[in-house]
Amino acid sequence: MSEITTLHLTPREVWDRQKDAKTYVPEAFGQDGFIHCTDGDNNLLQVANLFYKGDPRDFVVLTLAVDRIKAEVKYEDTGRIYPHIYGPLNVEAVIGERAARRGTEGEFLSLD
């Protein structure tokens, strides 16, 4: 049986500063009170293009094993595509890291 996973998009510099710590929090955590995640590559690319196309930084996509996340994970959207993590992410729940490939206009094209 395969692990249930979700994805989290973050600027590479933010992840690189925290990946060797026990926990990770994104830049907007203090404002939002949770960590945004997205289920599925295509859904994540849509979110990235909607909210982060204008941000020129390099981005990375973290694959998270949901059953390893210690903080509460809640799906609050009716489609059950966008889980929120209510607390810092324990870094051992990160089971993969992929670069977000972008086009010349800043659009997110794929996850490598």
Beta strands, then each sheet from edge to edge (+ up, - down):
strand 1: 5-11
strand 2: 23-24
strand 3: 35-36
strand 4: 59-65
strand 5: 72-75
strand 6: 83-86
strand 7: 89-90
strand 8: 94-102
strand 9: 108-111
sheet 1: 1+ 4- 8+ 9-
sheet 2: 2+ 7-
sheet 3: 3+ 6- 5+
end
